[in-house]
Amino acid sequence: MILYHSIAARSFRPLWMLEELGLPYELRMLAFPPRVHDKSYLDINPCGTVPAFFDGDMRMTESAAICQYLAERHPAARLNVALDEADYGAWLNYLHFGEATLTFPQTLVLRYSRFESPERLQPQVVEDYSRWFLSRLKTLTPRLEQNEFLCAGRFTAADVSVGYALLLAEQLGLHTSFTPAVAAYWQRLRQRPAFLRAQAAELAAASAQGVSLLPATQLPT
């Protein structure tokens, strides 16, 4: 398996999953955003975004979908929730909630606070979408006040998906507004050995391949 990745970008989700599953993989690092810094990458992923993931002849580019693919292809690790389990629907919901609901507004915060030219920065957009993210994140609080993880009574790919959104929130400084339950959940996730291995792997690969060690959120575009 091959994963194209930029430090702390959405591609961290499948990297974390690969470490949770203990699968062999090749990590190919790219400066962020790849479509700007490496035009040849457009031949690999025409969108110019990370991740790009290959498993034999199979290619995927959506981070939450790759998490679902890996979890379902390797069910012995129980990072999926089976169709006949009561929380199957909740698992799918939170798996995609992490990207579609939580990460989306943060990309607007990132773009209009850091990545646009000075005359195109939009403080009102940053404020509005920060508030949007935090209001939707708070919907997890009742569940996390009663449960260690999001569904099925165990850590799953849904936690990886949502966990990346929390990682991004920390890099944007939004973590100071987490509710106590969400903050405690984030601390549990970031202490997982596979999470720490994934962070170490991206730094080691970036260093070896001559790519900046700064997170994607801190790099100039």
Secondary structure, 3 states (H helix, E strand, C coil): CEEEECCCCCCHHHHHHHHHHCCCCEEEECCCCHHHHCHHHHHCCCCCCCCEEEECCEEECCHHHHHHHHHHHCHHHCCCCCCCCCCHHHHHHHHHHHHHHHHHHHHHHHHHHHHCCHHHCCHHHHHHHHHHHHHHHHHHHHHHHHCCCCECCECCHHHHHHHHHHHHHHHCCHHHHCCHHHHHHHHHHHCCHHHHHHHHHHHHHHHHHCCCCCCHHHCCC
